[in-house]
Amino acid sequence: MWLSEFSKTNDAKEYAYAEEVYLKAYRDRQVWIDQYPRYAATFSLVGLSQNTKMMIGCLTKKRNDLQLWLNYADQATGCVVALDAHWLNCYAGVAMRKVNYSPTYLRRFVNIGWSMLQSQYEAAPDETAELVDLSQSFVLDLYAFKHPSFRSEHEVRISRLTAYGKPGEEGL
């Protein structure tokens, strides 16, 4: 199975949509959180794009969609492959997420994520490593959102995060 670097996909702006909604929610401040958890989440968002590569593969639950076959299966000359999603998720080191296309749900997800970070910070303000881990998980799940215009794809996304070691060196 081949996973492609996220920015090299046919729509490299997919993640930019979720990031844009995140940044708008950040500016609007519908959910109040202390500066430290806000900075932890923002640092995680910036660090994600600068220090990692998200490798993804895109699948669909729609077996008989002619438009998808024409667009993504070499003019409908491809074939259907069934995968064991549980095995991939548990043993192959990849995450699987059903893509969500709702702008309202994405906004709620961001606000709930910030509420979660604030709760963690209030419960244990000295546990910065835990807050950073939580904020990284929060921003990673932004990959599970996509612009509503792609709703017809009913996509399931397989992803694996590749982190950089030394400059020019990549590791898993």
C-alpha positions in Angstrom: 0.0 0.0 0.0 1.3 3.4 -0.9 0.9 6.5 1.2 1.6 9.9 -0.3 3.0 13.0 1.4 -0.1 15.1 2.2 1.0 18.3 0.3 1.6 16.2 -2.9 -2.0 15.0 -3.2 -4.4 16.1 -5.9 -5.8 18.8 -3.5 -2.9 20.0 -1.4 -5.2 22.6 0.2 -7.3 20.0 2.1 -5.5 20.4 5.4 -5.4 24.2 4.8 -9.2 24.2 5.1 -9.1 22.7 8.6 -6.2 24.9 9.6 -8.1 28.0 8.3 -11.2 27.1 10.5 -8.8 26.5 13.4 -7.2 29.9 13.0 -10.5 31.7 12.6 -11.8 30.0 15.9 -8.5 31.1 17.5 -9.1 34.7 16.6 -12.8 34.6 17.5 -12.1 33.2 20.9 -15.5 31.6 21.5 -13.9 29.3 24.1 -11.7 31.0 26.7 -8.5 29.3 27.5 -5.3 30.4 29.3 -2.4 31.5 27.2 -0.2 28.5 27.9 -2.6 25.9 26.5 -3.4 28.2 23.6 0.3 28.5 22.9 0.8 24.7 23.3 -1.9 24.0 20.7 -0.6 26.7 18.3 3.0 25.5 18.7 1.8 22.0 17.9 0.0 23.2 14.8 3.1 25.1 13.6 5.5 22.3 14.6 3.3 19.8 12.8 3.9 21.4 9.4 7.6 22.3 10.0 8.8 19.1 11.7 6.7 16.3 10.2 5.2 14.9 7.1 1.8 13.4 7.1 1.6 10.5 4.8 -1.9 9.6 3.6 -3.9 7.3 1.5 -7.5 7.9 0.7 -10.2 5.3 0.4 -14.0 5.5 0.0 -16.9 3.4 1.2 -18.8 4.1 -2.0 -18.1 1.1 -4.3 -20.2 2.1 -7.3 -19.6 5.8 -7.8 -18.8 6.2 -11.5 -17.4 9.7 -10.9 -14.9 8.5 -8.3 -13.9 5.6 -10.6 -13.3 8.0 -13.4 -11.4 10.5 -11.3 -9.2 8.2 -9.2 -9.1 4.8 -10.9 -7.3 5.6 -14.1 -10.5 6.2 -16.1 -12.3 3.4 -14.4 -9.7 0.7 -15.2 -8.9 0.1 -11.5 -10.2 -2.6 -9.2 -11.8 -2.8 -5.7 -9.6 -3.9 -2.9 -11.0 -4.9 0.5 -8.8 -4.0 3.5 -8.9 -5.1 7.1 -9.3 -1.7 8.7 -8.9 -3.1 12.3 -5.6 -4.8 11.4 -4.2 -1.7 9.7 -5.2 0.5 12.6 -3.8 -1.8 15.3 -0.8 -3.5 13.7 0.4 -1.5 10.7 1.2 1.8 12.5 -1.4 3.9 10.7 -4.4 5.8 11.8 -7.7 5.5 10.1 -10.3 8.3 10.2 -13.6 8.7 8.5 -13.4 12.1 7.0 -15.9 14.7 8.2 -17.1 17.4 5.8 -19.2 19.6 8.2 -17.9 23.1 8.9 -20.1 23.3 12.0 -18.7 20.0 13.3 -15.1 21.1 12.6 -15.7 24.4 14.5 -17.2 22.4 17.4 -14.3 20.0 17.3 -11.8 22.9 17.6 -13.8 24.5 20.5 -14.1 21.2 22.4 -10.4 20.6 21.8 -9.5 23.9 23.4 -11.9 23.2 26.3 -10.1 19.8 26.8 -6.7 21.5 26.9 -8.0 24.1 29.4 -9.4 21.4 31.6 -6.0 19.5 31.5 -4.1 22.7 32.3 -6.4 23.5 35.2 -6.2 20.0 36.6 -2.3 19.8 36.3 -0.7 23.1 35.4 2.8 21.7 36.0 2.4 18.7 33.7 3.5 20.5 30.5 4.5 17.2 28.7 1.0 15.9 29.1 -0.5 19.2 27.8 1.9 19.2 24.8 1.0 15.5 24.0 -2.7 16.3 24.2 -2.4 19.4 22.0 -0.5 17.4 19.4 -3.2 14.7 19.3 -5.8 17.5 19.0 -4.2 19.2 16.0 -3.3 15.9 14.3 -7.0 15.1 14.1 -7.6 18.1 12.0 -6.5 15.8 9.1 -9.9 14.1 9.5 -11.7 17.1 8.1 -12.2 18.2 4.5 -14.0 21.0 2.7 -17.7 20.3 2.3 -17.5 20.4 -1.5 -15.8 16.9 -1.3 -18.7 15.4 0.7 -19.7 13.0 -2.2 -16.4 11.1 -1.8 -17.3 9.6 1.6 -13.6 9.3 2.3 -11.8 7.2 4.8 -8.3 8.5 5.3 -5.3 6.3 6.3 -2.4 8.3 7.7 1.0 7.9 9.2 3.0 10.7 10.7 6.7 10.8 9.6 8.9 12.9 11.9 12.2 14.5 10.9 15.4 13.6 12.7 18.4 15.7 11.7 17.9 18.1 8.8 17.6 16.1 5.6 17.0 12.9 7.5 13.6 11.3 7.9 12.5 8.7 10.3 9.3 6.9 11.3 
